[in-house]
Amino acid sequence: MDIQVYIALSLTLFTIGIVGVLVRRNAIIIFMCVELMLNAVNLLLVAFSKMHAASSAVKALPTYASDAQIFVFFIMVVAAAEVSVGLAIIVMMYRNIHSVDVNFLNRLKN
Amino acid sequence: MNLTTLAFFLLSFIAVGSAIMMITSKSPVHSVLWLIVVFFSISGHYILLNAQFLAVVNIIVYAGAIMVLFLFVVMLMNLNAETEPIKNYRLQLIGVLAGGTLLLVLITAMMRIDVEQVVQMKIGDAGLIKVLGMTLFKNYVLPFEISSVLFLSAMIGAVIIGKKD
């Protein structure tokens, strides 16, 4: 499979995430769209790692294709930490204004 | 068309379709379930690329832990289709147009590069647990330990934010 197909798939998933962030007003769904964008980037990183594994020029390096997958692992670690804090913030927001609509969060506007 | 290509396009179709269903479904619970389908299809892509460790970790961490956390919060708040916020169709149209423009620009930029690189599928040992474990505990042991501090601070932060005053 060519790398272009993987880039196109990742770009499509990333753009769907961006459209979701722009269109939806529910804070939880916006947060889920951020997760979708992170996953699109993860998929692209793994595809590039396997692209490097296919080319023989970089095989002199000891960890020639594993670095990107370690990077994906750390992205997952950061995403898990981010979700715990973000959902706590959303729960606190729901407790204060009894809604998860981000349109109500306009107190800093004026 | 061989079996690998068929599996790739099937998984891609499932991923993109479920992602579109996720952002268009009214009920937040349905959105969470569609996102779980997206994560499973991305795990299928990892298996197809022979990144076995990441496929398992993606299912355990994303589909297992993170989405259950989302589902807990959605059910805790008792959100359903009736509590969906009022929508502004003009803003939705602008959002879809902006996203489509971005996709068009990115795809066009991608078309202009002419590298003929092939992604290695179903073979290769870069994604095996043994190789990744050796890399993680030899070259990246310091970031691995620092991530435990990150988790600790995230845990304390979540408890402090979620505490009642």
HADDOCK unambig.tbl for C-alpha pairs under 7 A between the chains (distance, minus, plus):
assign (segid A and resid 1 and name CA) (segid B and resid 118 and name CA) 5.79 0.50 0.50
assign (segid A and resid 1 and name CA) (segid B and resid 119 and name CA) 5.60 0.50 0.50
assign (segid A and resid 2 and name CA) (segid B and resid 117 and name CA) 6.11 0.50 0.50
assign (segid A and resid 2 and name CA) (segid B and resid 118 and name CA) 4.55 0.50 0.50
assign (segid A and resid 2 and name CA) (segid B and resid 119 and name CA) 5.80 0.50 0.50
assign (segid A and resid 3 and name CA) (segid B and resid 117 and name CA) 5.97 0.50 0.50
assign (segid A and resid 3 and name CA) (segid B and resid 118 and name CA) 5.76 0.50 0.50
assign (segid A and resid 3 and name CA) (segid B and resid 119 and name CA) 5.75 0.50 0.50
assign (segid A and resid 8 and name CA) (segid B and resid 107 and name CA) 6.67 0.50 0.50
assign (segid A and resid 9 and name CA) (segid B and resid 12 and name CA) 6.98 0.50 0.50
assign (segid A and resid 11 and name CA) (segid B and resid 103 and name CA) 6.81 0.50 0.50
assign (segid A and resid 12 and name CA) (segid B and resid 103 and name CA) 6.88 0.50 0.50
assign (segid A and resid 13 and name CA) (segid B and resid 16 and name CA) 6.32 0.50 0.50
assign (segid A and resid 15 and name CA) (segid B and resid 99 and name CA) 5.84 0.50 0.50
assign (segid A and resid 15 and name CA) (segid B and resid 103 and name CA) 6.15 0.50 0.50
assign (segid A and resid 16 and name CA) (segid B and resid 19 and name CA) 6.81 0.50 0.50
assign (segid A and resid 16 and name CA) (segid B and resid 20 and name CA) 6.75 0.50 0.50
assign (segid A and resid 18 and name CA) (segid B and resid 99 and name CA) 6.39 0.50 0.50
assign (segid A and resid 19 and name CA) (segid B and resid 95 and name CA) 5.84 0.50 0.50
assign (segid A and resid 19 and name CA) (segid B and resid 96 and name CA) 5.71 0.50 0.50
assign (segid A and resid 19 and name CA) (segid B and resid 99 and name CA) 5.28 0.50 0.50
assign (segid A and resid 20 and name CA) (segid B and resid 23 and name CA) 5.45 0.50 0.50
assign (segid A and resid 22 and name CA) (segid B and resid 95 and name CA) 5.20 0.50 0.50
assign (segid A and resid 23 and name CA) (segid B and resid 91 and name CA) 7.00 0.50 0.50
assign (segid A and resid 23 and name CA) (segid B and resid 92 and name CA) 4.93 0.50 0.50
assign (segid A and resid 23 and name CA) (segid B and resid 95 and name CA) 5.53 0.50 0.50
assign (segid A and resid 25 and name CA) (segid B and resid 85 and name CA) 6.63 0.50 0.50
assign (segid A and resid 26 and name CA) (segid B and resid 85 and name CA) 6.92 0.50 0.50
assign (segid A and resid 29 and name CA) (segid B and resid 28 and name CA) 6.95 0.50 0.50
assign (segid A and resid 47 and name CA) (segid B and resid 119 and name CA) 6.57 0.50 0.50
assign (segid A and resid 50 and name CA) (segid B and resid 119 and name CA) 5.51 0.50 0.50
assign (segid A and resid 50 and name CA) (segid B and resid 120 and name CA) 5.31 0.50 0.50
assign (segid A and resid 51 and name CA) (segid B and resid 117 and name CA) 6.65 0.50 0.50
assign (segid A and resid 51 and name CA) (segid B and resid 118 and name CA) 6.02 0.50 0.50
assign (segid A and resid 51 and name CA) (segid B and resid 119 and name CA) 4.32 0.50 0.50
assign (segid A and resid 51 and name CA) (segid B and resid 120 and name CA) 6.00 0.50 0.50
assign (segid A and resid 53 and name CA) (segid B and resid 120 and name CA) 6.83 0.50 0.50
assign (segid A and resid 54 and name CA) (segid B and resid 118 and name CA) 6.98 0.50 0.50
assign (segid A and resid 54 and name CA) (segid B and resid 119 and name CA) 6.43 0.50 0.50
assign (segid A and resid 54 and name CA) (segid B and resid 120 and name CA) 5.29 0.50 0.50
assign (segid A and resid 63 and name CA) (segid B and resid 135 and name CA) 6.97 0.50 0.50
assign (segid A and resid 65 and name CA) (segid B and resid 126 and name CA) 5.57 0.50 0.50
assign (segid A and resid 66 and name CA) (segid B and resid 126 and name CA) 5.19 0.50 0.50
assign (segid A and resid 66 and name CA) (segid B and resid 127 and name CA) 6.57 0.50 0.50
assign (segid A and resid 66 and name CA) (segid B and resid 132 and name CA) 6.16 0.50 0.50
assign (segid A and resid 70 and name CA) (segid B and resid 132 and name CA) 6.97 0.50 0.50
assign (segid A and resid 70 and name CA) (segid B and resid 136 and name CA) 6.78 0.50 0.50
assign (segid A and resid 80 and name CA) (segid B and resid 66 and name CA) 6.63 0.50 0.50
assign (segid A and resid 81 and name CA) (segid B and resid 151 and name CA) 5.84 0.50 0.50
assign (segid A and resid 81 and name CA) (segid B and resid 154 and name CA) 5.57 0.50 0.50
assign (segid A and resid 83 and name CA) (segid B and resid 66 and name CA) 6.98 0.50 0.50
assign (segid A and resid 84 and name CA) (segid B and resid 154 and name CA) 6.94 0.50 0.50
assign (segid A and resid 84 and name CA) (segid B and resid 158 and name CA) 6.19 0.50 0.50
assign (segid A and resid 85 and name CA) (segid B and resid 154 and name CA) 6.13 0.50 0.50
assign (segid A and resid 85 and name CA) (segid B and resid 157 and name CA) 6.49 0.50 0.50
assign (segid A and resid 85 and name CA) (segid B and resid 158 and name CA) 4.83 0.50 0.50
assign (segid A and resid 88 and name CA) (segid B and resid 158 and name CA) 5.50 0.50 0.50
assign (segid A and resid 88 and name CA) (segid B and resid 161 and name CA) 6.10 0.50 0.50
assign (segid A and resid 88 and name CA) (segid B and resid 162 and name CA) 5.26 0.50 0.50
assign (segid A and resid 89 and name CA) (segid B and resid 161 and name CA) 6.51 0.50 0.50
assign (segid A and resid 92 and name CA) (segid B and resid 162 and name CA) 6.09 0.50 0.50
assign (segid A and resid 101 and name CA) (segid B and resid 85 and name CA) 5.96 0.50 0.50
